[in-house]
Amino acid sequence: MSDYGTPPPPPPPPSAPGYNEGPVVGGTPPKNYLVFAILATIFCCLPPGIAAIVFATQVNSKWRAGDAAGAQASSAKAKQWTIITAIVGLVWGVIYFTLIYPAIKDSAGV
């Protein structure tokens, strides 16, 4: 037995990086527009909607990694692509119901 008593317990293991950690950057993360991107993709136009979803999903992961500027940029791009998706869908809808639908209706004899 030692003169110093029992040895102290070992320190706890460090937590795994990326798990159970809050944001490294203080404050709240920027808006990710994920719900709007998904709805615009489903109801408006698929190709630009996919880009909106990709950028929207990058916001929170970049924020947690401590990349505040990257999270802000992804948020802005997600918003931009969501708006583009909605506009393209609306323009396509107007073109369809003014030009294509009447032609289909007349050729069907309805």
C-alpha positions in Angstrom: 0.0 0.0 0.0 1.2 3.5 -0.8 1.6 6.4 1.6 -0.7 8.6 -0.6 -3.8 6.4 -0.3 -5.8 5.2 -3.3 -5.1 6.6 -6.7 -7.6 9.0 -8.2 -10.1 7.5 -10.7 -9.2 8.0 -14.4 -10.8 10.9 -16.2 -13.9 10.1 -18.3 -13.4 9.5 -22.0 -13.9 12.4 -24.3 -17.1 12.6 -26.2 -17.1 11.6 -29.8 -16.9 14.7 -32.1 -20.3 15.6 -33.6 -22.4 13.7 -31.1 -24.4 15.3 -28.3 -22.8 18.6 -28.9 -24.6 21.9 -29.2 -23.7 24.4 -31.9 -20.2 25.7 -31.7 -21.3 29.1 -32.9 -23.4 31.1 -30.5 -26.9 32.2 -31.3 -29.6 30.5 -33.4 -28.9 28.9 -36.8 -30.2 30.6 -39.9 -33.5 29.5 -41.4 -33.1 26.4 -43.6 -36.3 26.7 -45.7 -36.5 22.9 -45.9 -40.3 22.6 -45.7 -40.8 25.3 -48.4 -38.1 23.6 -50.6 -39.9 20.2 -50.3 -43.3 21.7 -51.0 -42.1 23.7 -54.0 -40.4 20.5 -55.3 -43.5 18.4 -55.0 -46.0 21.0 -56.3 -44.0 23.1 -58.7 -40.9 21.9 -60.4 -38.5 19.0 -59.7 -35.0 19.9 -61.0 -34.5 23.3 -59.3 -36.4 21.9 -56.2 -33.7 19.3 -55.7 -31.1 22.0 -55.6 -33.2 23.9 -53.0 -33.5 20.7 -50.9 -29.7 20.1 -51.0 -28.9 23.6 -49.9 -31.6 23.5 -47.2 -30.2 20.3 -45.7 -26.7 21.8 -45.6 -27.6 24.7 -43.3 -27.9 22.9 -39.9 -24.9 20.6 -40.5 -22.6 23.6 -41.4 -23.9 25.5 -38.3 -23.1 22.6 -36.0 -19.6 22.3 -37.6 -19.0 25.9 -36.7 -19.2 27.2 -40.2 -21.5 30.2 -39.7 -20.7 31.8 -43.0 -21.3 28.6 -44.9 -24.6 28.1 -43.1 -25.7 31.6 -44.0 -24.6 31.1 -47.6 -26.5 27.8 -47.8 -29.6 29.4 -46.3 -29.5 32.2 -48.9 -29.1 29.7 -51.7 -31.9 27.5 -50.4 -34.2 30.5 -50.3 -33.1 31.5 -53.8 -33.7 28.1 -55.3 -37.0 27.7 -53.5 -38.2 30.9 -55.1 -36.9 29.9 -58.5 -38.7 26.6 -58.2 -42.0 28.3 -57.3 -41.6 30.8 -60.2 -40.8 28.1 -62.7 -43.8 26.0 -61.6 -46.1 29.0 -61.8 -44.8 29.9 -65.3 -45.2 26.3 -66.5 -48.8 26.2 -65.1 -49.7 29.4 -66.9 -48.2 28.2 -70.2 -50.0 24.8 -69.8 -53.4 26.2 -69.1 -53.3 29.0 -71.7 -51.6 27.1 -74.6 -51.5 23.4 -74.2 -54.7 22.5 -72.3 -57.0 24.3 -74.8 -55.3 22.4 -77.7 -55.7 19.1 -75.9 -59.3 19.9 -75.1 -60.1 20.8 -78.7 -58.5 17.8 -80.2 -60.4 15.5 -77.8 -63.7 17.0 -79.0 -64.7 18.0 -75.5 
